[in-house]
Amino acid sequence: MASPPNTNIPDAKSMDGPKVNWTVADTFRPNPHTAMTYHVMSAGYSAFTPLGAAIGALLYGAGWRRFPSVWATMGSTGLVAGGLGLLAGLGGMQSTAKKGEKAKIPWTEEGIQQRVDGLSHNFKVRVIDLSVWSGIGLAAGVLMVAGPGKLKLSPGVLGALQGVSLGSALGSLGAIGCIFSTATKEESHEDED
């Protein structure tokens, strides 16, 4: 006997915004559990990395000189904060999963699929994902051409990680700017109507 449809699950289309055609998250969509895990990890990383980079700039300005430059310090603290954000995202998902049927959107196969479907229409989530990975790609390209030393980052793998961290932090900030700009534009169109 089939169970009745769950009325706590909203329609994915209710989460629509401007369309973002493709993001890295789309590669995980065929497996909803993997897609959710990717989302919570990347959302935590994307939110905390710019904050960590800003803390690094403040620490460097206050005289903390553990790394060769302000950029290396920002990259390192951004990387640590991003890692903590990633873990926080996983912790939040685990907490929701423990609620099971009692979660706002039940943590069931149907509810997980609904979350994944909703995220595939969520402008903010998708533009952040696209922007962070674009920043990472740009940073990786610059690192391949110039190397960490010319960018005043730490030598070797640590410098490469610092550069990628800075790229993702810039991508996050760019996404926030895009989201703010889009929201402002939409509000001005609503005011005109």
N, C-alpha and C positions, 0 to 999 in steps of 0.2 A: 504494500500500500504506500503510495507516494505521500510524503509529508506536505502540509500546506505551505504555500509560498511565504517567505519571511518578509513581513512588511517593514522591518527596520532597515532594509537595504535600499538606499536611494538609487534612482536612475542615474547611470553614468553621465548622461547628457546634462544633468543638472550641475555638473562640475566644469562645463565648457568655458572656454575663454578664447582669445585669439589662437589660431592654429600654429603649432610648431610641427613641421612635417616629420622630422626624425630626430631622435636623440639616442645616446648609447643605451638608455633604459629599454628601448624597443627590442634590443637583441635578447633580452631576458623574458619578454612577454609570454613566449610559449610555455614557460614553466612558472606558474603564479607564485609558488613559494620562493623560488630564486628571485623573481622580480620584486617581491616584497622585501626580501633580505637586501637586495641591491639598493632599493629605494631608501630604506631606513639608514643604511650605512652611508650612502652618498649624501643624503639630506643632512645628517649630523656632521659629516666632514665639511660639506659646503657652508654650513652655518657657522661652524667654529673656526675654520681656517682664517678668514679675514680678521676675526676677533683676536686670534693668536698673533697674527702678523702685526696688528696695531699694538698689542701688548709688547711685542718685541721691539717695536720702534720706541715706545715709551721707556722700556728698560735700557735700551742703548743710549737714549737721550739722558737718562738718569745716571749714566756712567757704568753700566754693566757691560763689560767688554770680553765676554767668553768666546766670541767669534770674530773673524777678521773685519767685519763691516756691519753697518746697519742692515744691509740686505741679507747677509748671512744670519744675523740675529732674528730678523723678521721671518725668514724662511724656516728657521729652526723652531721658533715658538709657534708659528702657523702650523707646522707639521705636527707638533705635539698636541696643540689644541684640536686640530682636525682629527687626530687619532682618538682623542677623548670624545669628540663629537660622534665619531663612528661608533664607539663603544656605547655611548648614551643612546644612540638610535637603536642599536641591538637590544639594549636593556628595555627600552620603551616597547619594542615589538614583543619581547618576551613577556612583559607585564600584560600587554593586551591579549597575547595568546593564552595566558593563564585564566583570563576572564571567560574565555570560550564563548558560549552562547550569550553571556551577559554583557559582552562588550557592546559599545554603541552600534557598531556594525559587527555582528557576530563573527567570531573567529572560527569560521567553518570553511569548508571548501568553497561554498557559494559566496561567503563574505570576503574571503581572500581574493577570489576572482573579481568580485565587485570593486574592491579596492584597486586592483591592478587595472581594470577597465576605466575606473574614474581617473586614475593617475595618467592614463594615456590621453585624456582630454583636458588635463589641468595645465593651463598656460604657465603658471608660476613655477610649478615643479619642472616642467619640460624646458623652460628657458634657462632655469638654473643649471639643470643637467647639461644642456648644450653649451652654455657659457663656461662652466667649470672645465669641461673637457676641451673646449676650444683654447682656454687659457693654458691648460696642461700641454696641449699640442704645440702651441706657440712657444711656450717655455722650453719644451724639449728641442724644438728646432733651433732656437737661439743657443741653447747649451751645446748642441752638436756642432754649430758653427764656431762659437766663441770659446766654449769650455768654461767651467766654473771659475777658474783663476782670473780671467779677464773681466768677469762679472763681479769680482770681489766677494765670491762665495768661498766656502771651505773647499779644500781639495778633495778630489775623488767622489765616491758615491754620496757622501754627506752633502757635498756641494750640489750634486745633481738633484738630490732630494729637496734641498733648500730652494733651488730654482723652480722645480715643479710645484712646490708648495706656494711660492710667490705667484706663479702663473695661475694656479687654481684660485688663490685669494683674489687676484685681479679679475678672474672670470666671474667669481661670486659677486664682486662689487659691480661689475658691468651688468650682470643679470638684475641686481637690485635696481640699478639705474633704469634698465629697460622696463622692468615691472612698474616702477614709479611713473615713468614717462607714459606708458600705455594706460595706466589707471587715470592719470591726469587728462590724457587725451579723451578717454571714454567719458569722464565726468563732464568735460567741456562740451562734448557732443550731446550728452543727456540734457545739459542746461539749455542748449540751443533748441531742443525739441520741446 
